[in-house]
Amino acid sequence: MNILDLIGRKNELFVDDVGSSESRLCSIIQESSFLVLGGAGTIGQSVVKEIFKRNPRKLHVVDISENNLVEVVRDIRSSFGYIDGDFQTFALDIGSIEYDAFIQNDGKYDYVLNLSALKHVRSEKDPYTLMRMIDVNVFNTDKTIQQSIEHGSKKYFCVSTDKAANPVNMMGASKRIMEMFLMRRSETIDISTARFANVAFSDGSLLHSFNQRIQKFQPIVAPSDIKRYFITPKESGELCLMSCLLGENRDIFFPKLSKDLHLMTFSEIAMRYLRSVGYEPYVCKSEDEARDLVKTLPEHGKWPCLFTNSDTTGEKDFEEFYTENEVLDMQRYSSVGVIKNEPVYDNKKLAFFEQEISKIKLSKQWVKQRIVEVFNQMIPDFGHKETGKYLDGKM
């Protein structure tokens, strides 16, 4: 299965830019130490591999998932073997006291890359998961930046999202608020970030679920009206690495739109996927029909699908990497655009956010609407799209 074929492309996006910067990237990496947070997710693993294969002096990887860290090591050893530098993994929650002790005991890293995030739109379905999303996406980021400052790191990178541009869901808005906190910290340490599209077949994504549905003999379901940009896991790692090592303070890297990067519907990719694994899509009219036909259709070379219009909370009709108010540098790279930022932030707003969220937590009783109100104070033009329906209510 060729991921590029499935997302309608023939060429990788960043080949020329990475190629022209290769000697500089290698030189920096071979002389430097790295800490990758959230390094066992799809993007994190891709970043870890991009660093490892260029022979870093020190590479430590932290992730909350013990099992995924095991796979990181197996993948690294099977693909690249070994390096002379110090390579270790740690199964830690970066919000925990154990992580704080780990940093206090070592903490000497030239570059800290934070790929940890609650990334799903569905994470706003209940107020408790939503609060954890705020902790992970905003407060853990701010905490780990402060720790990087205290230990003399040269640069901090964290991943943002295209959904932070004109956000309509709480996940995108949390990342937009995170960017506000970054601007404050950027006066003390160099920080860069990246916004990019859906990472094709990343863990937990709809495309990733196609593999599970086939393995479990279950129907494939996808929205027919939602269009997204897709990049490969390798491309996500390359973009993060370029932003971290080549980006200037406060830069936000994003993929330039081109003939190789265009919007596709999930239903179109679903049909491409099924044909790539030897099945002809059979479009059903209901969940019941799809569940029933999966018992018989596969033996005839067909697979039941259900394609519907999206009506769930927070789904944006299209994706965008920047807003009309942001300053762009489109000349530096052939396939990467850069948003240029000044250290503009409102200390009173940031203090308000910290205080209000703290008050809500202390009560141990909160509803989603209260958190939405706080977000609206932070982002006055926040166009939160609430339908009362969530993806957990669908097949």
C-alpha positions in Angstrom: 0.0 0.0 0.0 1.6 3.3 -1.2 0.4 6.2 1.0 1.2 8.7 -1.7 -1.0 6.9 -4.2 -3.9 6.8 -1.6 -3.7 10.6 -1.0 -3.5 11.3 -4.7 0.1 12.3 -5.0 3.2 11.1 -6.9 5.9 13.1 -5.1 7.0 13.8 -1.5 6.5 17.5 -0.6 9.7 18.5 1.1 12.4 16.6 -0.9 14.0 19.7 -2.4 14.0 21.8 0.9 15.3 18.9 3.0 17.9 18.1 0.4 19.2 21.6 0.1 19.4 21.9 4.0 20.8 18.4 4.6 24.4 19.3 5.4 23.2 22.0 7.9 20.7 19.6 9.5 23.3 16.9 9.9 25.9 19.3 11.3 23.4 20.6 14.0 22.1 17.2 14.9 25.5 15.5 15.3 26.6 18.3 17.7 23.4 18.4 19.7 21.3 16.7 22.4 17.5 16.3 21.9 14.5 15.6 24.1 11.3 14.5 22.2 8.1 14.7 24.2 5.2 12.7 22.9 7.8 10.9 20.8 5.8 7.6 20.4 2.8 9.0 18.5 2.8 8.9 14.7 4.3 12.4 14.3 6.7 11.9 17.3 8.0 8.6 15.9 8.6 10.3 12.6 10.5 13.1 14.3 12.6 10.7 16.3 13.6 8.8 13.2 14.6 12.0 11.4 16.9 12.9 14.3 18.2 9.4 15.0 19.3 8.7 11.4 21.5 11.8 11.4 23.5 10.5 14.5 22.7 12.9 17.4 25.0 13.2 20.4 22.0 12.5 22.7 18.4 11.6 22.0 15.9 10.9 24.8 12.3 10.1 24.0 9.4 10.5 26.5 5.8 9.3 26.0 2.9 8.2 28.2 2.4 5.0 26.1 4.7 2.2 27.2 3.7 0.0 24.3 4.2 2.6 21.6 7.7 3.3 23.0 8.5 -0.3 22.6 7.6 0.0 19.0 9.7 3.1 18.6 12.8 1.1 19.7 11.9 -1.9 17.5 11.4 0.4 14.5 14.6 2.3 15.1 16.7 -0.8 15.6 15.2 -2.5 12.6 15.6 0.5 10.3 18.8 2.2 11.4 20.5 0.0 13.9 22.6 1.9 16.5 24.3 5.3 17.1 27.3 6.3 19.1 25.2 8.8 21.0 23.0 8.3 24.1 19.6 7.0 22.9 17.0 6.2 25.6 13.2 6.1 26.0 11.1 6.9 29.1 7.5 6.0 29.7 6.4 9.2 31.6 3.5 11.6 31.7 5.0 15.0 31.1 2.4 16.5 33.5 3.6 14.2 36.4 5.9 14.6 39.3 8.0 11.7 37.9 8.6 13.7 34.8 9.6 16.7 36.8 12.1 14.6 38.8 13.5 13.2 35.5 14.0 16.8 34.2 15.6 17.9 37.5 18.0 15.0 37.4 19.1 15.6 33.8 17.3 18.3 31.8 20.4 19.2 29.7 19.1 19.3 26.1 19.9 21.7 23.4 16.6 21.1 21.6 13.3 20.2 23.2 10.5 19.1 20.8 7.0 18.6 22.1 4.8 16.5 20.0 2.3 15.6 22.7 -1.3 16.6 22.2 -4.9 15.7 22.5 -5.6 16.1 18.8 -9.1 14.8 18.3 -12.1 17.0 17.7 -14.1 14.4 19.6 -12.2 15.2 22.8 -14.5 18.0 23.5 -17.5 15.7 23.8 -17.4 15.7 27.7 -16.0 18.4 30.0 -13.5 16.1 31.7 -11.7 15.0 28.6 -11.9 18.7 27.4 -10.1 19.8 30.6 -7.4 17.2 30.1 -7.0 18.6 26.5 -6.4 22.0 28.0 -3.8 20.6 30.4 -1.9 18.7 27.7 -2.2 21.3 24.9 -1.7 24.5 26.9 -0.4 24.1 30.5 2.0 21.1 30.0 3.5 23.0 27.0 4.0 26.1 29.1 5.5 24.1 31.9 8.0 22.2 29.7 9.1 25.5 28.1 9.8 27.0 31.5 11.8 23.8 32.4 13.7 24.2 29.1 14.6 27.8 30.0 15.7 26.8 33.5 18.1 24.2 32.0 19.5 26.3 29.3 18.0 24.8 26.2 18.7 26.6 22.9 15.4 26.0 21.3 11.9 24.7 22.0 9.6 23.4 19.3 6.0 22.3 19.7 3.5 21.3 17.1 0.4 23.3 16.5 -2.4 22.5 14.0 -4.1 24.0 10.9 -7.2 24.0 13.1 -5.7 26.9 15.1 -6.3 29.2 12.1 -9.8 30.5 12.5 -10.8 27.7 14.9 -14.3 26.3 15.1 -13.6 23.5 17.6 -12.1 23.4 21.1 -9.1 21.4 20.0 -8.1 24.0 17.4 -8.9 26.8 19.9 -6.7 25.2 22.6 -3.8 25.2 20.2 -4.5 28.8 19.3 -4.4 29.7 23.0 -1.2 27.6 23.2 0.3 29.8 20.5 -0.5 32.9 22.7 1.5 31.4 25.6 4.3 30.6 23.2 4.6 34.3 22.3 5.1 35.2 25.9 7.8 32.5 26.4 9.5 33.5 23.1 11.0 36.6 24.8 13.1 34.2 27.0 13.8 31.3 24.7 13.7 30.7 20.9 10.5 28.9 20.0 9.2 27.7 16.7 6.2 25.6 15.7 4.4 24.1 12.7 0.8 23.9 11.4 0.1 21.1 9.0 -2.6 19.0 7.6 -4.0 15.6 8.5 -1.2 13.0 8.8 -2.4 10.1 6.6 -2.9 6.9 8.5 -1.7 8.4 11.8 -2.7 6.5 15.0 -6.3 7.1 15.8 -7.1 8.8 12.5 -10.1 7.8 10.3 -7.6 6.5 7.7 -5.8 4.5 10.3 -9.1 2.9 11.2 -9.6 1.6 7.7 -6.9 -1.0 8.5 -8.7 -2.0 11.6 -12.0 -2.4 9.9 -10.5 -4.7 7.2 -8.8 -6.8 9.9 -12.0 -7.1 11.9 -14.3 -7.6 9.0 -16.3 -4.4 9.6 -17.7 -1.8 7.2 -15.8 1.3 6.3 -17.5 4.6 7.1 -16.4 8.1 6.1 -17.8 11.5 5.6 -18.4 12.5 1.9 -18.5 16.2 2.4 -15.4 17.0 4.5 -12.3 17.9 2.5 -8.8 17.7 4.1 -5.1 18.1 3.1 -3.0 15.1 3.8 0.7 14.7 4.4 2.6 11.5 5.1 4.1 10.6 8.5 7.6 11.1 7.1 6.7 14.6 5.8 5.3 15.5 9.2 8.7 14.6 10.8 10.6 16.6 8.2 8.5 19.7 8.6 8.9 19.6 12.4 12.6 19.1 12.2 13.0 21.9 9.7 11.0 24.3 11.9 12.9 23.3 15.0 16.5 23.5 13.6 16.1 26.1 10.8 13.2 28.2 12.0 13.8 31.6 13.5 12.2 32.6 16.8 8.4 32.7 16.7 8.3 31.1 13.2 5.3 28.9 12.3 6.1 26.5 9.4 3.3 25.2 7.1 3.2 23.3 3.8 2.7 25.4 0.8 -0.4 24.5 -1.3 0.6 23.1 -4.7 -0.5 20.6 -7.3 0.9 17.9 -5.0 -1.0 19.1 -1.9 -4.7 19.5 -2.5 -8.0 18.9 -0.7 -9.5 15.3 -0.8 -12.6 13.9 0.7 -12.4 11.0 3.2 -14.8 9.0 1.0 -12.5 9.3 -2.0 -9.5 8.0 0.0 -11.7 5.2 1.4 -12.4 4.0 -2.1 -8.8 4.3 -3.2 -7.8 2.4 -0.1 -10.3 -0.5 -0.7 -9.1 -0.9 -4.3 -5.5 -0.9 -3.1 -6.2 -4.0 -0.9 -8.2 -5.8 -3.6 -11.9 -4.8 -2.9 -14.4 -2.9 -4.9 -16.3 -0.4 -2.7 -20.0 -1.1 -2.3 -21.9 1.9 -1.1 -24.6 1.2 1.4 -27.6 3.3 2.5 -27.6 2.6 6.3 -25.4 1.3 9.1 -27.6 -1.8 9.4 -27.2 -2.6 5.7 -23.4 -2.2 6.0 -23.1 -4.4 9.1 -25.2 -7.1 7.4 -23.4 -7.1 4.0 -19.9 -7.3 5.5 -20.8 -11.0 6.3 -21.1 -11.9 2.6 -19.7 -9.2 0.2 -16.0 -9.7 0.9 -16.0 -13.2 -0.5 -17.2 -11.7 -3.8 -14.4 -9.1 -3.9 -16.6 -6.2 -2.6 -16.6 -4.3 0.7 -19.5 -2.4 2.2 -19.1 1.4 2.8 -21.2 4.0 4.3 -20.6 7.6 3.1 -22.6 10.4 4.9 -22.6 14.1 5.3 -21.0 15.3 8.5 -23.2 16.8 11.3 -20.9 16.5 14.3 -19.6 19.2 16.6 -16.4 21.1 15.5 -16.0 19.8 12.0 -14.6 22.5 9.8 -15.7 22.3 6.1 -12.2 23.1 4.9 -8.7 23.6 6.2 -6.5 26.6 6.2 -2.9 27.1 7.4 -2.9 30.8 8.1 -5.3 33.8 8.4 -5.4 37.0 6.4 -4.0 38.9 9.3 -0.8 36.9 9.6 2.5 37.9 7.9 3.9 35.3 5.5 7.4 34.5 4.1 6.7 32.5 1.0 10.2 32.9 -0.5 12.5 31.1 2.0 11.6 27.6 0.9 10.2 26.0 -2.2 7.5 23.9 -0.5 7.3 25.4 3.0 5.7 28.7 3.9 6.5 30.6 7.1 4.3 32.7 9.3 6.3 35.5 10.9 5.3 36.6 14.4 6.1 39.5 16.7 6.0 38.8 20.4 2.4 40.1 20.6 0.4 38.8 23.6 -1.9 40.1 26.3 -0.5 39.3 29.8 -3.9 40.0 31.4 -5.6 37.6 29.1 -3.1 34.8 29.8 -3.4 35.4 33.5 -7.2 35.4 33.2 -7.1 32.0 31.4 -4.8 30.5 34.0 -6.9 31.8 36.9 -10.3 30.9 35.4 -9.3 27.3 34.5 -7.7 26.9 37.9 -11.0 28.0 39.6 -13.0 25.6 37.5 -10.7 22.7 38.3 -10.8 23.4 42.0 -14.5 23.2 42.0 -14.3 19.7 40.6 -17.7 20.4 39.0 -17.9 22.0 35.6 -19.8 22.0 32.4 -18.5 22.4 28.9 -20.3 25.7 28.4 -18.3 27.4 31.2 -15.1 26.4 29.5 -16.4 27.6 26.1 -17.1 31.0 27.7 -13.5 31.2 28.9 -12.3 30.3 25.4 -14.5 33.0 23.9 -12.9 35.6 26.2 -9.5 34.5 24.9 -10.5 34.4 21.2 -13.3 36.9 20.6 -14.0 35.7 17.1 -14.0 32.1 18.0 -16.7 30.5 15.8 -17.3 27.4 17.9 -19.4 25.0 15.9 -21.7 23.1 18.3 -24.3 20.7 17.0 -24.8 18.5 20.0 -23.6 15.5 18.0 -20.2 13.8 18.4 -18.3 11.1 16.5 -18.7 8.6 19.4 -22.4 8.5 18.5 -21.7 7.1 15.0 -20.3 3.8 13.6 
